Amino acid sequence: MNKEGDGAAKKTKKDANGTRNGQDRRTVKMIEVRKEEILAIRSRFPSKIPIMVQRYHRESHLPQLDKSRYLVPQDLAMSQFLSVIRNRINLNPNQALYLLVNNRSMMSLSLTLGQVYAEHANTEDGYLYITYASQETFGGAPQGFKDVKYRKSSIVSNQVEL
């Protein structure tokens, strides 16, 4: 390749401001810091999984967690982690809570976090991103639904006598 081709390839990696793929410098720096953090944590605790837990962005019924970063054992099941989150936000037993991996996939609760991490961990910074949400987020009652009153049908059926 000639020198012009090499220069063009370098420009695609970094734009005129010195950033990559449209990200600002702070974002790139944060990712680098997180990556170093995770490497240090994984070297110190090789049997632990780093998880970042966030509330679904449209969620209005569930409170925010007091902390968002967790370091959990690899053999912890998703169902056990769900119980940890339920306890942290003080949910009643009759309230539904769902965990989404990478903000889109619901995992089987029988999988271990090590299995989920191996398949879905963020390659940029090393965290496993889990989002929590309630049932209303996925199909709550439409606006004004509570005002609708049900009444018995006024249709009278004809009975046939034999």
C-alpha positions as CSV (number, residue, x, y, z in Angstrom):
1,M,0.0,0.0,0.0
2,N,1.1,3.6,-0.5
3,K,1.4,6.2,2.1
4,E,-2.0,7.8,1.2
5,G,-3.8,4.5,1.8
6,D,-2.2,4.1,5.2
7,G,-3.1,7.6,6.2
8,A,-6.7,7.1,5.2
9,A,-6.9,3.9,7.3
10,K,-5.6,5.8,10.3
11,K,-8.2,8.6,9.8
12,T,-11.1,6.1,10.0
13,K,-9.9,5.0,13.4
14,K,-9.6,8.5,14.8
15,D,-11.5,11.5,13.6
16,A,-10.3,15.1,13.4
17,N,-10.7,15.6,17.2
18,G,-8.6,12.6,18.0
19,T,-11.6,10.5,19.1
20,R,-12.6,7.0,17.9
21,N,-15.9,6.2,16.2
22,G,-17.6,9.4,17.2
23,Q,-17.0,9.0,20.9
24,D,-15.7,11.9,22.9
25,R,-12.4,11.7,24.8
26,R,-14.0,11.3,28.2
27,T,-16.0,8.2,27.1
28,V,-12.8,6.6,25.6
29,K,-11.0,7.4,28.8
30,M,-13.8,6.0,31.0
31,I,-13.8,2.8,29.0
32,E,-10.0,2.5,29.4
33,V,-10.2,3.2,33.2
34,R,-13.0,0.6,33.5
35,K,-11.0,-1.9,31.5
36,E,-7.9,-1.5,33.8
37,E,-10.2,-1.7,36.8
38,I,-11.7,-5.0,35.7
39,L,-8.3,-6.5,34.8
40,A,-7.1,-5.6,38.3
41,I,-10.2,-7.1,39.9
42,R,-10.1,-10.2,37.8
43,S,-6.5,-10.8,38.6
44,R,-7.1,-10.3,42.3
45,F,-10.4,-12.3,42.4
46,P,-10.3,-14.7,39.5
47,S,-13.5,-16.6,40.6
48,K,-15.6,-13.4,40.7
49,I,-17.7,-11.8,38.0
50,P,-17.9,-8.0,37.7
51,I,-21.6,-6.9,37.1
52,M,-23.0,-3.5,36.4
53,V,-26.7,-3.3,37.4
54,Q,-28.9,-0.5,36.1
55,R,-32.6,0.3,36.2
56,Y,-34.5,0.1,32.9
57,H,-34.6,3.7,31.5
58,R,-38.4,3.7,31.2
59,E,-39.0,2.2,34.6
60,S,-41.1,4.3,37.0
61,H,-42.3,1.8,39.6
62,L,-39.0,0.4,40.9
63,P,-36.5,2.4,43.0
64,Q,-32.9,2.9,42.0
65,L,-30.3,0.6,43.7
66,D,-28.0,2.1,46.2
67,K,-25.0,0.7,44.3
68,S,-24.6,-0.4,40.7
69,R,-21.4,-2.5,40.7
70,Y,-21.4,-6.0,42.1
71,L,-18.6,-8.6,42.3
72,V,-20.3,-12.0,42.6
73,P,-19.1,-15.6,42.5
74,Q,-19.1,-17.4,39.1
75,D,-21.3,-20.3,40.4
76,L,-24.1,-18.0,41.6
77,A,-27.3,-18.8,39.7
78,M,-29.3,-16.0,38.0
79,S,-32.2,-16.9,40.4
80,Q,-30.0,-16.2,43.4
81,F,-28.8,-12.9,41.9
82,L,-32.4,-12.0,41.3
83,S,-33.1,-12.6,45.0
84,V,-30.2,-10.3,45.9
85,I,-31.6,-7.5,43.7
86,R,-35.1,-8.0,45.1
87,N,-33.8,-7.7,48.6
88,R,-31.7,-4.6,47.8
89,I,-34.7,-2.7,46.5
90,N,-37.1,-4.2,49.1
91,L,-39.7,-5.6,46.7
92,N,-42.9,-7.3,48.0
93,P,-43.3,-11.0,47.0
94,N,-46.2,-10.1,44.8
95,Q,-44.3,-7.7,42.7
96,A,-42.6,-8.9,39.4
97,L,-39.0,-8.2,38.7
98,Y,-37.2,-9.1,35.4
99,L,-33.5,-9.1,34.7
100,L,-32.3,-8.2,31.2
101,V,-28.7,-8.9,30.0
102,N,-27.3,-6.2,27.8
103,N,-30.7,-4.4,28.0
104,R,-32.4,-7.0,25.6
105,S,-32.1,-10.6,26.6
106,M,-33.8,-12.5,29.4
107,M,-31.7,-15.4,30.6
108,S,-32.8,-18.6,32.1
109,L,-32.7,-18.3,35.9
110,S,-31.0,-21.7,36.1
111,L,-27.9,-20.5,34.4
112,T,-24.9,-19.5,36.5
113,L,-23.5,-16.0,36.2
114,G,-20.2,-17.5,34.9
115,Q,-22.1,-18.9,31.9
116,V,-23.9,-15.7,31.3
117,Y,-20.6,-13.7,31.6
118,A,-18.8,-16.0,29.2
119,E,-21.5,-15.4,26.5
120,H,-22.6,-11.8,27.1
121,A,-19.8,-9.8,28.8
122,N,-19.0,-6.4,27.3
123,T,-15.8,-6.7,25.3
124,E,-14.9,-3.1,25.7
125,D,-14.7,-2.8,29.4
126,G,-15.3,-6.4,30.8
127,Y,-18.5,-5.8,32.8
128,L,-21.6,-7.9,32.5
129,Y,-24.5,-5.3,32.1
130,I,-27.8,-6.3,33.7
131,T,-30.9,-4.2,33.7
132,Y,-33.8,-4.7,36.0
133,A,-37.4,-3.8,35.3
134,S,-40.9,-4.5,36.5
135,Q,-43.8,-6.1,34.6
136,E,-45.5,-2.8,33.9
137,T,-42.6,-1.8,31.7
138,F,-43.3,-4.7,29.3
139,G,-47.0,-4.4,28.9
140,G,-48.7,-2.4,31.6
141,A,-52.3,-1.3,31.3
142,P,-52.9,1.4,28.7
143,Q,-53.7,4.9,29.9
144,G,-57.3,5.2,31.2
145,F,-57.6,1.5,31.6
146,K,-58.3,1.8,35.3
147,D,-61.4,3.9,34.6
148,V,-63.1,1.2,32.5
149,K,-65.8,-0.7,34.4
150,Y,-66.8,-4.1,33.5
151,R,-70.5,-5.1,33.4
152,K,-72.3,-8.3,32.7
153,S,-73.2,-8.9,29.1
154,S,-76.7,-7.8,28.1
155,I,-76.9,-10.6,25.6
156,V,-79.6,-13.2,26.5
157,S,-79.0,-16.7,25.2
158,N,-81.8,-18.8,24.0
159,Q,-82.1,-22.1,25.8
160,V,-83.3,-25.1,23.9
161,E,-85.5,-27.5,25.8
162,L,-85.6,-31.2,24.8
